[in-house]
Amino acid sequence: MTERKRPHDDTPAEATGASAPPRREFLKASAAAAGATLLSSCFGGGDDGDPSAVGAFAVDPLSRFDHLVVVMYENRSLDNVLGWLYPAGSGFDGLADHSYANPVPSYINDGHASVAARRSPGSAADMQNPNPDPGEPYPHVSTQLYGTVLPEANRFRAAADMVAPYNTPPAGTAAGMQGFVQDYCDTFVSTNGRNPTFDEYRVIMDAFTPEQLPVFSTLAKSFAVYDAWFCAVPSQTYCNRSFFHASTSSGYVLNEPYQKWVLGNAAPTIFNRLQEAGRTWRVYFDETQLVPLTGLIHASVLAPYFKSHFATMQDFYADVAGGTLPDYAFVEPRMLFNHNDMHPPGPLVIGNVSIPDPSDVRCGDLLLHQIYTAVKASASTQGSNALNTMLLATFDEHGGCFDHVRPPGAKTPEKLQPAGEMDFFFDRLGVRVPTIAISAYTGAGTIVKRHVHHAAVIRSLCAKFGLPHLTERDVDAPSLADAVNLATPRDPATWPVTVPPPQPPGSGNTDPLSPQLADVPLNALEQHILATAVAYFTGKEPDKSTLPQTVGAAYRMLQPLAAGVFGRG
């Protein structure tokens, strides 16, 4: 690829954190040390925050935990999940301090000029919104950020069929965050062949309330919430998950075609760095899922570890209880077959039969409750426990859901970064995503205001364990230090007890071959994962039109291919 002029300069590159001092030996704390003193609960005023806010520590803040657990959900913006977390005047950059709205595209012509951001009404159906699934590939995100469709012929095309400049406006154009309704309407029309009604398109501006997601909101208020954590790429799942662990996506911005991920994404990951340094790591996934997405998109460098370092959620809970968590644990929600990853739903009706959708966000709230409760109860005197473990809950990308904050610029993975897919230079970040940090050394009510992005985890692990960096993106990225702001730990007995919301009917059924699930259609992400798995196991790019379209058929295809490949199975 040839070097080209960068099309955008929205803001300077993200704020950088000072290099962490060398890792010091962690001093085990006892529960008797509770009664913590809060050093700082809110950082910042400016975009960069104040690194000195944690400077009162006699030791490196990152040394306050020995084990990092990350659970990464799917496709929600910060405003969508936590926009109403705090009231106006709290210092949290949510929805309460201002009124936000998006214009309605003129072709809708239904008498509505705009749609305001609002609290989700909270009915059972509302907990599955936005429904249908919004657009998330790069050209769709360009429309969402800039309100542009360039050229006009791109408006109702599939992302892979769009042409340059892929809805991206001329250099110097500021992202107004005014195109979410427009892109949602465009996506709806291209999917359904008709214009949406007002009630159908207004859902893209809805945001859940703390009462609707009690686990997320309780933990966000009781520990640390980031109000400026941005995903790595203004596009979809695969590139953002790749950046999270490799600090690059090998120039890719789209999930498709699939072989490029299983064969061409050969960049080393933080897992490789940990392995080389003799540190421990594991990727945990639901046994029902059969294939972990992390393994598939990094197959070129992680395949040697599929048996030894990939494990099921049953193993995760056993490791938590037994004090045997690795240095770094990455948890994938169930993204296939009755998933609890919070990804927006696919079709809800087959023929005339309504199908209870497992994409309901309450399922994700329950998962966080289960993981948090397990960590909170872990009390092993040897190895991992609640006092030396940080739990981070985040999302891969915004998935087309409205957010009002303009993403900043970013350091490119390479110093002389060539243009990648769709002429993107990887010089700006994607949309804000919800992120919560939970640890014994994190004060209640902490709002981290520093601009942070997905490289923060890589940056933290490299600083903590003295690992070589992966790309220019993570060299001086902000770390997780701002979320570690107590001098003495909080006794886990004083941590909040979370109460998950009532679950939707059928959500507890995880048997893909059951009559309740077998005929449920796959949503877009499930189709992507299935196709990627087929590309890996067969060595060929699959024809998506020939792949199974329902849960039962997909499971029957995938199970014999994946049997015994990952973990001890």
N, C-alpha and C positions, 0 to 999 in steps of 0.2 A: 504494500500500500504506500502511496506517496504522501508526503507531508503536505498538508493543506492549511490554509488560514482558518483559525478557530472561529466558529460562527458566533460565539457568545462571550460576553464578559459581564454577566449579571452583577456579581459582587467579587471582591477579592477572595482568594482561597480561604478556606475555613480557618478559624482560630486554631493555633497550635499550642499544645501543652509543653511545658519544659520536660526535658528528659528526666526520667525517674532515676533516683540514686540506685546503686547496686542493691540487690536483694539482700536483706538481712534475715537472719534466722527468726522465724515467727515464734513469739513468746506465747505459749499456751495460756489462755485465760480461763478462769473458772467461773461458774455461774454466780459465785459469791461476789464477783466484781461488778454486778449489776448496780444500777443507780447512776447511769452514765451521765456525763457532762457533755452537753451539746456545744461543739465548737462553732459550727456554722450550719444553718438550715436552709439557707438560700444564697446561691452564688450569683453575683453578677449585677446588674444594671446594664452593662454593655453586652455586645455579642460574645465577647471573649470570656466574660466572667473574670474572676480574680484568682489566679493560681495560688496566691499567698493565703487564700482562705483555709487551706489545709496545711499551711506551713508550720502550725504550732505542734505538729507531731514530732516526737523525738525519733520516730522511725518512719520509713517509707509507708504511706497509707496502703499501698498494694500488698505489703507484707502482713496486713491485718487479716487476710484470708489465705488459706493454703489451697483451697479447692474452688473452682469456678464452675457453676452449672448454668448453662444457657438453654432456654426453651424458646424456639423461634416459631411464631404463628404466621398466618398467611393473610396478606392483602387487606390491611386496614390502615387508615390514616390516624394520626394522633387525634384530630378533631372528631373523627367518627367514633372512637372508643373512649376517649378521655376529655373531649372538648368541654364538657360541663362539670369536670371534676371539682373545680374550685369556683367560688363566687367572684363577682367583679371586685377589683381592688386587691386581690390576693397576691398579685405578682406573677401568677401563672398565665402563660400566653395561650389561653383557650378561647372559648366562644362567648364568655359572659361579659367581657368588657366592651365589646363592640357588636354592631349588627352587620352581618355579612350576607351577601346575596350574589347570585349569578344570573346573567341574562338568559332568556329563553330564545333559542334560534327562531328567526323570522318565519321559517317554513312551517313551524308548528301552528301558528296562527289560531290560537285558542283563546285569545284575550288576555293572556298572562305575559307580562313583560319580563318578570324576573321571579326567582325562587329564593326565599330567605332560608338561611340555616336555622334549624329548629331542633328542639328536643324530640327524640323519637317517641311517638305515641305509646309504644310499649306493648301492643297486643302480641299474641303469639306469632302472627304473620310478620309483624314489624321486626321481630328478633331474627328474621332471616334476610332482612334488607341489607344492601340493595339487591333487589331481585327483579330482573335478571342480572347476571354478572356483568360489571362494567368492563370497558376496555382498559387494558393495562400495558400492551406493548408500546414501544418507544413513540410511534407516531400519535397514538392516542394520548399519551402523557403530554406530548408537545401541544396538542389541542387543549388539554386541560389547563396547562400552565399559561399558555399564550393566547388562547382563544382563536387560533388560526387553523385553517385547513388549506394547505398549500401543496400542490395545486387543488383547485376545487374538485377535480375528478377523484381525489382521494376520499371524499366524504363518506361514501358508503362501501368502500372496498375493505377487504380483509387486510390486516396489517402487512402480511407478506407480499401483497400485490400492490401496495402503495409505492409511489415513485418520489424521487427527490423534488423538493427538499424535505419530504416526509413530515409535512405540517409544521416544520420549524421555521420561524420568521427570520428576517435579516439580522445580521450582527448588531448588537447593541440594544435589541428589544428587551424590555424588562418583562418578567413574568408577572402578570396581573392576577393570576389564580381565578380567572373569570370564565374558564371554558369547561368546567365540569358538567354543567347541565347540557351544554351544546354537545359534548362528546357522548354523554349518556344517551341523549336523544338519537344521535347518529348511530350509535351502536345498537340501540333498540330497533331502529328502522331496518338496519341491515340484517338483524337477526330474525325479526318478526314480520317484516314486509308491510308494516303499517306504522303510523305515528302513535307514540304513546299518549295516554291521557295525562292530565296534570297530576293526578294522584300517582300515576305510574312513574313519571320522571322526577317528581319532587323528592323521592326517596334518596336520591344521590346527595342531597343536602342534609339529610337527617343524621343526628348524632345521638348515641346512647347516653342515658343518664347514669349517675352513680348507682341508683337503685336497681337499674336493669342489669348491670354488671357488678354485683356487690363484691366479688373477690378482687377483680382488677382495681376497683376504686378504693377498697379498704387497704390493700397493699400499697397502692400509689400514695395514699395519704399517710400511711403508717411507717413508710420507709422513704425511698427516694424516687421521684418521677422526673424524667427528662422532658423539658418542653421545647428542646431544639435538637433532637436526635433525628438525623436525616438518613434515609437509605442511600446506598452507594451510587445507584444508576437510575435515571428517570425512565425506567422500563420495568420489565416483569420479573418473575420469580427466579429463573435460573441464573441470570447475570448477577442479581443481588445476593443470592446465596453463595455464588462463587466468590464474589468480592468479600463476603463476610469471613471466609476462611483462607482465601488466596490473595486478597488485595488486588485482584484483577479478574476479568472474565474472558481473557484471551481475545479481546476485541469484539466479543459477541454482545448483542443487546436483545436478541430474540430467543425464545425457547426453541423454535424450529429453525432449520432441520435438526434432528436429534443426534445423528452420528457425530456432528462436530463436537458435542459435549463429551460423549463417551470415548472419542478418539483424539480430539484436537485440543481439549482443555488440559494441557499437560503442565501447567504452572504448579510449582510446589505450594503446599498448604501449610497452615500453622500446625496441623497434625504431623506433617513430615518434620517440621522443625522440632517439635516436642519429642518425636521418636528419636531423632538424631542426637538429642541432648540427654536421652535416657529418662525423660519425663513420661508420665502416664496420661493416657487419653482414651476415651471411648465415645462412640456415637450410639445412642439408644433410639430405637424405633419400635413401633407397635408390631407385635408378632403377626397380627392379621395382615399388615401391609405387605409383607413378604420382601419388599425391596426398599432400602433407605435411599431417599433422593440424594443425600449428601454423597453416598457411595457412587451413585450413577454419574453425577455431573463431574466428579473428580476421579473417575475410574482409572484414568491413565496413571495416577500416582498413588491411589489408595487401594487398588485391587489386591496387593500383597497382604493387606491387613483386614480384608473382608471377614475372615474367620476369627481372627484374634482380637480385633478392636471394635467390632460392631456387635451389639447386643440388644436384647428386647427390653421393653418396659418392665417386665417382670424382673429382669436382672437389675434394672435401675433401682427399683424399690428395695431389692435385696441389698444392693451396694450401699444405699443410703442408710438402711437400718443396721447394717453390719459394719459401718465405718470404713468401707472399702471403695469409696468414690475415687476416681482418678484425679490427677491435677486439673484436667479440663474434661468436662462432660458436656456433650451437646445432645439435646433432646429434640427429636422430631415428633410433633403431634401426629396423630393418625391422619394421613392425607389421602388414603385410599379406603374405600369400603366402610361407609358410615363414619366419616371423618369428623374430628373435633378440632380442626386447625383454624376455624373461624373464617375460612374462605367463603365468599358469597356463593349462594346455591346455584345449581343448574336447574333443569326442568323439574317442576313440582307435580306435573300431571302427565300420566300415561293413559292415553285414550280418554276415558271419562273418570278415571280413578285418581284421586288426589293422594300423593305419596308424602308421608311425614319426612321432612328434609333434615338429614343429619348435619347440615351446614349451619344450623342454628348457633348463634354466638354463645348461647348459654352452655353449650357443650364445651367450648373453650374455657369458659369461666370455671367450670367444674374441674377441668384438667389442671388449671393453675392451682386451684384449691388442693387437689390431691398431691401435686408436687411440693407445694409450699408446706402443707401439713406434714408430709414425710420428712422434709428437711428440718422443720421446726422441732420435730420429735426425736431427731437423731442425737444420741447422747453417748456415742462410743468414746471411751477414754483413750483409745488408740486409733489413729487415722482420722477420717473425716467425721465431723459433727456439726451441730448448728452454730457453734461459736467460730469455727474456722472455715466456713463455707459461704460464698456469695452466690445468690440465685439471681439471674438476670432474665427477665421476660421481655421479649421484643418481637418485632415483625419483620418479614423480609422486605416488603414494599407496601405501598398504599392501596394498590389494587383498584385505582380509579375513584376511590372515595374522596369526598371534598376535604381539603385542608386550606386554611387561609394564609399560611406563611410561605413566602417565596424561598425556594431552595437556594443556598449559596453556591459559589464556585468551589472548586476542589483541586487539590494537587493531582496531576495525572499519574497513572502508574509508572510510566516511563518519562524520563526527562524530555526526550524528543518523541512525544506520543504521536503515532500515526493515526489516521482516521480508521475507525472500525466499521462495523456494520452500520448502515444507514448514515454514514459519514459522521458518526459521533466520535468526539475526541476524549470523552471521559473527563472533561474539565469542569463539570458541575455535578452536584449531587441530585438525588431524587427527593421525593416529598417526605415530610416528617412522618415518623411512625411512633406508636406508643412504646415506651421503654420504661421498665421499672427495675430498680436495683434493691435487693433485700439482703441485709446482712446484720450481724450483731453489732457492727460498728457504724450503722447507718441510722441517723436520727429521724424520728417521726417528723413529717411535714417538710422534708427536704425537697426543694425544687432546684434541680441542676439546670442552669440557664446557659451554660457554655454551649457553643455550637459543637455538636458531637456527631459522629457518623459511624458506619459499620466497622471501620478499621480500628475502633476503640478496643475491641476485644483482642485483636492481633497485637496492637500496641501494648496493651497491658500484659499479655503473656510474654511477649518479647522482653519487656522491661523487667518483669518479675523473675524470669528464669534465665536472663542473659542470652536470648536467642537472636540469631541474625534476622534482620528484617526481610520482608518478602518483596515489596515494591516501594516506589517513592510515595505511594499513597499512605502507607502506614508508618513511615519513618518518624514523623513528628506529629502524628495524629493525637488528639486528646486521648487520655487514658480513662479508666474508671475511677481514678483517685478522688474525683469530686464527690462521689457517692459514699466515700468512707470518711466520715466526719466526726466520729466519737473517739475520745481518748480511752474510754473503758467500755466494755461490751454490755449490751442489753441482755438480761437474763431471758432466754427463750420462753420461760414461764410467763413473762410479761408481754410477749408478742401477741398481737390480736388473733382471736379465733375467727377464721373465715367461714362464712355460711354461703354455699353456692345456691344459685336460684333453682327453682323447680325445673326439671329437665323436660324437653319436648317428648311426646309419645314416640316410642321406638328407638330412642337414642341409645339406650343401653344394650341393644342387640348388635353384636359385632360379628355375627356369623354371615359371611357374604353369600352363602348358599341358602340361607333361610328364605321362606316364602315372602317375608316382609322386605327383604333387601335384594333378592336375586334379580328382580326386574327393574330396580331403580336405575335410571340413566346416569352415566358418568358425567360429572361436570368437566369444565375445560381443563382444570389442573389434573384431574384424574386421567383424562385422555392423554395429556402430555406425559405424565409419569409412566403410564402403560406403554406408550409409543417409545419412550426413552429406554425402558427396560427391554423391549423387543429389539431395539437397535443394538443394545449391549449384548444380549444373549445370542442373537442371530448374526451379528456383524453386518447387518443390512439396514438401510433406511426403510422404515415401514411405510406402507401405503395406509394412511389413517382411515381411508374409506373402507378398508377391509378389516379393521380391528374391531373387537367387541365394543358395543355401546352401552352395555348394562353391567352392573356390579357382578352378578353371578357368572356371566360369560367371561368377563375380564379375569376373575379369580381362577376359573378353570383353565384359562390359557396360561396365566402367570405362575400358578403354583408349581407345575412340574419343571418350569424353567428355573425358578428361583430356589427350589428345594435344596437345602444344604449349602448354599453359596455364602450366606451371611450368618455370622455368629456360630454358635455351637450346634445348630440344628442339622 
